[in-house]
């Protein structure tokens, strides 16, 4: 995404820098401290997979977007917002879906700090000027449809399984991940309360060419891409850990991740230099 001229990131940048540090600390601890996660085998494998994705992708993306924002990149701010959205979702899993462990205080600190940083960033963005960064030929309708299909498709699966449970008692599943019922419940709750609404809202606003659609759509695409990588790596970690029934691969996931990545690239190359103001 091309660079424009923006103001200093201010408090959002400071809070986000702290988030990045804590993400690295918690991920290193999860990957290198034996027995840190006092959870069932399948949950521990999933959490370590998330630690790897956070350490290798999310934290570097957050740091890089902070640096590029200070250098004047408007697109970097949209990536920055997407990583913060991922952080909120990801650390909600650690805080509410894992057993008490030695880095609990780190996890429970990252979650509200990520929310605060995202709110500060959104409050300081000039959405009208962000929209002005995108060229008239940007395929906003195609990207809007892709976001809507992903959001409604995921919602449809979880609603179907939830209704089937209500009427038949058949336990709901969590795609190809092997998880206990409590973890499945949390995944459904986070998807239906956070990820699906984010996809649908970004889709509707972008379809209408509302200025906030141009802010939220790239951010949600970054969030979604990281979300899918988390899932794919968790499948591998469960299989390597010997979790019974873990397939190690979901053939639909590379396609879904590819949709997010292609859409991110399209929106990135559709941007042009412009001035975007960020209040200190």
Secondary structure as the mmCIF struct_conf table of DSSP 4:
data_model
#
loop_
_struct_conf.conf_type_id
_struct_conf.id
_struct_conf.beg_label_comp_id
_struct_conf.beg_label_asym_id
_struct_conf.beg_label_seq_id
_struct_conf.end_label_comp_id
_struct_conf.end_label_asym_id
_struct_conf.end_label_seq_id
STRN STRN1 UNK A 3 UNK A 3
STRN STRN2 UNK A 5 UNK A 5
HELX_RH_AL_P HELX_RH_AL_P1 UNK A 10 UNK A 32
BEND BEND1 UNK A 33 UNK A 33
TURN_TY1_P TURN_TY1_P1 UNK A 34 UNK A 35
BEND BEND2 UNK A 39 UNK A 39
HELX_RH_AL_P HELX_RH_AL_P2 UNK A 41 UNK A 53
HELX_RH_PI_P HELX_RH_PI_P1 UNK A 54 UNK A 58
HELX_RH_AL_P HELX_RH_AL_P3 UNK A 59 UNK A 70
TURN_TY1_P TURN_TY1_P2 UNK A 71 UNK A 72
STRN STRN3 UNK A 73 UNK A 73
HELX_RH_AL_P HELX_RH_AL_P4 UNK A 74 UNK A 97
BEND BEND3 UNK A 98 UNK A 98
TURN_TY1_P TURN_TY1_P3 UNK A 102 UNK A 103
HELX_RH_AL_P HELX_RH_AL_P5 UNK A 104 UNK A 124
STRN STRN4 UNK A 125 UNK A 125
HELX_RH_AL_P HELX_RH_AL_P6 UNK A 127 UNK A 133
STRN STRN5 UNK A 134 UNK A 134
TURN_TY1_P TURN_TY1_P4 UNK A 136 UNK A 137
HELX_RH_AL_P HELX_RH_AL_P7 UNK A 140 UNK A 168
HELX_LH_PP_P HELX_LH_PP_P1 UNK A 170 UNK A 172
TURN_TY1_P TURN_TY1_P5 UNK A 175 UNK A 176
HELX_RH_AL_P HELX_RH_AL_P8 UNK A 181 UNK A 190
HELX_RH_PI_P HELX_RH_PI_P2 UNK A 191 UNK A 195
HELX_RH_AL_P HELX_RH_AL_P9 UNK A 196 UNK A 207
TURN_TY1_P TURN_TY1_P6 UNK A 208 UNK A 209
HELX_RH_AL_P HELX_RH_AL_P10 UNK A 211 UNK A 240
TURN_TY1_P TURN_TY1_P7 UNK A 241 UNK A 242
TURN_TY1_P TURN_TY1_P8 UNK A 244 UNK A 245
BEND BEND4 UNK A 248 UNK A 248
TURN_TY1_P TURN_TY1_P9 UNK A 251 UNK A 252
HELX_RH_AL_P HELX_RH_AL_P11 UNK A 253 UNK A 269
TURN_TY1_P TURN_TY1_P10 UNK A 270 UNK A 270
STRN STRN6 UNK A 271 UNK A 271
STRN STRN7 UNK A 275 UNK A 275
STRN STRN8 UNK A 278 UNK A 278
#
